[in-house]
Amino acid sequence: MLDVVDLGSRYGRIPALRGVALRVEPGELVALVGANGAGKTTLLRAISGVQPVCAGMVRFDGKDLARLTARQRVQMGIVQVPEGRQVFGPLSVEDNLLLGAFARGSRNSLDPVLAMFPALQKKRHQPAGTLSGGQQQMLAIGRALMAEPRLLLLDEPSMGLAPQLVAEIFGQIAALKTRGTTILLVDQNARAALGVADRGYVMETGQIVLDGEAGALLRDPLVQQAYLGL
C-alpha cells in the first residue's frame, strides 16, 4: 500500500532524511522507532505532504504522490494523528470528531468512535481543551478515524501519558489492526510499539539502520541496549 523509496528531506541546508526506504502492506501495523530527533516525525510529515522532499518518492497504491497536496492525500485515505494531539481546544469533543470527517466528505456516525472511547461519550459536549492528556489522545485518534483512513499514521501516541493510559491507547491501536486498519506507528516507546506491530524499522539520524519482524527486533541486542534499557 505504502512504498517509500530513497526519500530525502531537508530543513534549510540541514539534512533530515537520507535515503529512507520502507513499505507498509495492506492490513499491516508497522512500527518506526528511534530516539528523539531521529527523523521519525519528519518522515510522517513527508508522507502526509506537509514536509517538502528533495529526493526519492512516496508511492501509495503504486501512485507517486509528489504532485499531490496534503489535502489530496487525505482524500486518498492517508490520515495522520499528529504529535502532541493538536485538538481544537475551544470546540467540543463532538465538533472535533465531526471536523475529522470534513476533508473526505465522510458522513460517518460518531457512534463507533464513541463506543471505542467511552470517556469521550461522557464528555462529548465539553470543550476539547478541558480533557486530560489521555482523553485528548483518544480524541485525536477518533478524529482521524472519522476520516475513514486507508492508512493511519500515528505520531507518538504515548507521549506524556501515564503507563496505564499508554497501555489503554496501545490496546486500542492493536484493536484497530485486528479490524483491518493499516497503520504506520511512530513512537519512542519501542517496547510498546514493537509489541503490537507486525514489522518494525529503527531510525537514527535520518536513516533506517535496522528493520525486520517486530519480535525479532525486540530480541535484537542492539535494540535492547539502545531502546529497551537492557
N, C-alpha and C positions, 0 to 999 in steps of 0.2 A: 504493500500500500504506500509506504513512505520510503524513499530512497534518497539519501544524502550522499553526494559524490564529490570528494576532493574539495570541500567547501572552505572558503577563506573569507574573513571579515576583519575590518579594522575600526579602531576609534582614532580618527585622525591618522597619524603615522604609526600608531601602536597596533601591532597585530593582535587580534583577539581570538581568531580561529585560524588554524593552519592545516589544510589537507584533511579535514574531518570527513569520515565516511561511516555511515551507519544505515541500517534498514529496520523497518518495522513491518511485519507481515499482518494481514487481517486477523483480528481476534487476539493478537499478542499483547502482553504487557511487558514492555521493555524499560529497564531502569538505566538511568545515566547518573553515575555517582562521581564524586570528586570533591576536592577541597573548595572552600570559598575562593572565588576569583579564578577558577579553572576554565571558565568559559561556558558553563552549562546554560545559564540564563541567556547568554548571547546566542547560543545555538537555537534555543527555542524561539527567541525573537526573530532570528533569521528565517526559521521555518514558517513562522506566522506572517512574515512580510513587513515587520516594523524595524528590522535591522538590516542595513544595506550589506550586500555581499560583494566581494571583489574577485572571487574565483570560484570555480566549481558550480554545482547546481543542486537544486532541490526538486525532486520529482514526486508527484502524488498521483497514484493510479497510472503511472507511466507518462504523465504530462509535466513538462518543465514549467515551473511556477515563476520564472524570472520576470515575466511581464505582468504578473497579476498583483493587484494591490492586496493589502491586508483584508479589506472588506470582501473582496472576491474570494480570498482563501477561506474566510469564514463561511461564505455562501457555498463553497465546495464541501464544507464539513470539517475544516481544520479549526478547532476551537481551543483556546488557551485559558487556563486558570493562572493568573499572574502571581508572581512572587509578592508576598505582602498583602494578598487578598484583594485590595483595592475595590472594596464595595462602595456604593454611593451612600455615604453616611446619613444625609438628611432624609433620604427616601425610605419608605417602608420596606420590610423584608419582601412583601408581595410584589411591590413595584420593581425591586431589584431583580427578582426572578422573571418578571414579565419582560424587562429590558433584555434579558438573555435571549429571548426568542425573537427579538426585533429584527436583527440583521438577516436572518434566514427566512423571515416571514412565517415562522412557525406558529401554529395555533395549539400547541401542546397545552394540556391541562396541567395545573400546578400540583394536582393530587399525587402523582407518582414521586415527585421530588419531595413533597412534604411528608409522604409516607416513609421515604428513605431517611429523612432527617426530622424526626418528631419534634425536636427542640424548636425548629423553625415554624412548625404548625402552631405552637403555642404563642409565638411572637410575630406572627405574620403581619400584624398591623403596626408593630413598633418600628421606629427608625433603625436602620441597619447599624448606625453608629453606636447604638446602645447595647449591642450584642457583645458577648465575650469573644476573645480571640478565636476560640474553637468554634463557636457558633458562626462567626464571620467566615471561617474557612469552609464550613458546611455550606454557607450561603454562596460563596464564590464557586464552589463545585456545582451546587444546584443551579446557579445562573448559567453556567456552561452547559449543563445537561439540557436546559430548556432550549438550547440552540440545536438539539439533535446532532451531536458531534459524530462524525465517522472516525475521526482521530482526535482524541482528547490529550492535550498537552498540559501536564500538571507540573507547576514550578514551585518547589519547596513547600509542599502542603503541611509538613510537620514543623515549620519554622515558628519558634516562640511558644510552642504548645507543651503543656504538661504531659508526662508519659502516658497517663490514662487516656487523654484526648488523642495523642498520637496513635495509640492502639485502636481507638474508635475510628479515626479517619482512615487508617490503613485497612481496617476491616471493611469499610465501605468501598475503598478502592478495589480490594480483592473481589467484593461482590459485583462491582461493575464489570470486571474482567470476566467473571463467571457468566454474566448476562451477555457477553459477546462484544463489549465495548473495546475498541483498540486504543491502547494507552501508551504514551511515552512519558515516563515519570522521572523527574529530576528531584533529587533530594540529597542533602549532606548526610542524612541518617542512612548510611549504607546498609546496615543490618536490616532495618525495616524495609527499605526499598527493594533490596535483592530478595528479601524474604517473601515478597508477594509476586515477584517478577518471573517471567519465563527465561529471559536472557538479560544480560547487562553489558554495559560499556563503562570503562573507567577513563575519566578525562583528567589530564594535567596540562597546565599552561597552554590551553587552546588546542590540544591534540588528544586523540584517542590513543591510549597506551596499552589497553588490555580489553578484551571482550570475550564473551563465552556464555555458556549456560549459567543461570543465576546461582544454582547450588555449587557449581564448580568455582565460581568467583568467591563465594563465601568461604570456601575451603582453601583458597589460594593464600600462601604465606605472605605475599606482598600486600594483598588486600587486607588481610587480617592485621598486619603490623601498621599499615598506613591509615586504615579507616575504621577498624573494629577495636583498636586498643588492646590487641592480643600479642 
